[in-house]
Each structure stands twice: as structure tokens, then as C-alpha cells.
């Protein structure tokens, strides 16, 4: 049975690329944000708006907010 794959939002793709560039994991980013990795994943896939975290994510990774 194939794993269900959920697509990233354009912002999620930027975050993912920047995490790779910085050699950082989603778990590490979630810890810096003070949320859990599942919630961060939901923000990156668009299941949650993450309004409270978008600006902070952008600042940490040095990218533009969505």
C-alpha cells in the first residue's frame, strides 16, 4: 500500500528548501517555534493557517512570508 502524500503549499516548499539549505529539520524548527512537528506539517501543507507562526518561521529561515 502506497503512503498517502500531501502536497506542500508554495510557502511550505520555500520552508522545506530553506530547511535543507540550513541543514535543519522540521522538528528543530517546531521546537524553536514552540509548537509540535505535526502542527508545523499542517501549516506547510495548508491544513492549518498557522497565522500565529508564519512571521516567526519567515524570520528564523530568512524567507518572505506567504
N, C-alpha and C positions, 0 to 999 in steps of 0.2 A: 504494500500500500504506500503510495507516494505521500510525502509530507505536504501539508497544505501550506502554500507560500502566499504571504500577504505582501502586496507592493508597498514600497515606501512612497511618501509624498515627495514633492520636489525639495521641500525643506529637509525631510528625512534623508534624502540622498546626499544633500550637502553635508549634513551632520555625519553620516556614515563615512563619506570620503575624508572629511576633516579628522575624524577619529583615527582612521587608518594613517593619515599623514602624521598625526601626533603620537602614533603608537600607543593609543589609549583605547580602553574597552568601554562598552556601554555601561557595564557595571561600575567602572570608575567614575564615569560622567554622572550616573544616577546618584552615587554617593556624594559627589560634590554638590549636586542639586538638592539633596535631602529627600529624594523620592526613591522608590524601588525600581528595579530594572524592567519589570513588567509594565509599569506605568510609563516609563520612558519609551518603551517599544510601542505602546499605544499612541503616544504623541507622534512618533516618527512614521507610523502607518496611517495616521489620521483618524484613529478610533476615538481619540480624545483631543480636545483643542490645545490643552497644555498652555493656555494663555499666561498662567502664573509663571511658567518656566521658560518660555520661548526667548525672552530677552536675556535671561541668565545663560541659557545654552549658547546663544549667539556671542555673548561676551566672553565666556570661557573658551570657545573654539575660534573666536575671531572671524565669524562669518556674519552675513547680513540676516536679519530676522525675516521670516516668511512674510 
